[in-house]
């Protein structure tokens, strides 16, 4: 059962999903990373684009010269100003590094999109887990409250029996200790609930408001595919695994880009220059000049000080490292899916035992409580039965909510969790 811990509006799990898609920072960051990655192919193409450069210059000069021999004409003074302007157009006709750079940029953009989708799904599952954690803790608080009420009844019964001489004082003290222990357990559970509600509030960007009410969501589908099928689906659909595969191809293209630097580059260039010179001393006058030039050249880098060779070896090592990371990702993915599948099966089987245990513990406590009231059972028997009942109820409530999370976790592991919402987020 779920206990209302606030007085605000009801937030369903579906509404929590929608709010997360609209406000979550990690999803927004992944979207911005995707937008940046989409610019990488265009950045590679700029290597083949034209470059237009302009230049303005101004020069002022003054020169005074004289001879060491007596010169009746005196020193010679010349002064003038020169203004110049030029414009240069450069067009790369062939740069073989642009092609692997473009392919690497395209692969990076595809990987960023896959990573964005993966982030959306992971974030939505985090919402579901936090949502169910609050529901689970609310049920634990409810169970502990019931246990506290039963402990209070047990204490009152022990006092009544002690007053009429049917029970020893130790029964009252033991019942009092049980009551205080139940009260302490309840306080601990309530504080844990406050923490969980605050966590969910932060995930939903509610500004610390924890007055919301939660509603029990519909049960997740319990029909699961065989383990081998689940693993195969994960390898086929998981976006993070596909992104790891693309990372190998991307680093391979980066290495090809460095290899292309060994090849020649063909560049065409055209420039035009104009200048105006004026003489202000030693005779006056002005002159104008205009010149243009056009050429096509082949640039061949023969020696770069060894940096290119270092970059090539570094790129080769990076390809090997990324390939190993891809293999590790495959092993981790298989382990993750199997663990999620086994967790579902474990909780599915243990829930049956937990339900039977709660029924048995409930009946046992009822019988022992009646027997203690009649004097045929000790207070220790009643308190032990109460503790067993509390533990059984707590375990059942926890496993019930954990089972719903485990079912959704398996869906997440095979990239089938909230498929429609993930598609809309693309």
Buried (B, 14 or more C-beta within 10 A) or exposed (E): EBBEBBEEEEBBBEBBBEBBBEEBEBBEEBBEBBEEBBEBBEEBEEBBEEEEEEEEEEEEEEEEEEEEEEEEEEEEEBBBBBBBBBBBBBBBEEBBBBBBBBBBBBBBBBBBBBBBBBBBBBBBBBBBBBBBBBBBBBBBBBBBBBBBEBBBBBBEBBBEBBEEEEBBEEBBBBBBEBBEBBBEBBEEBBEBBEEBBBBBBEBBBBEEBBEBBBBBBEEBEEEBBEBEEBBBBBBEEBBBBBBBBBBBBBBBBBBBBBBBBBEEBBBBBBBBBBBBBBBBEEEEEEEEEEEEEEEEEEEEEEEEEEEBEEBBEEBBEBBEEBBEEBEEBBEEBBEBBBEBBEBBEBBBEBBEEBBEBBEEBBEBBEEBBEBBBEEEBBBBBBBBBBBBBBBBBBBBBBBBBBBBBBBBBBBBBBBBBBEEBBEEBE
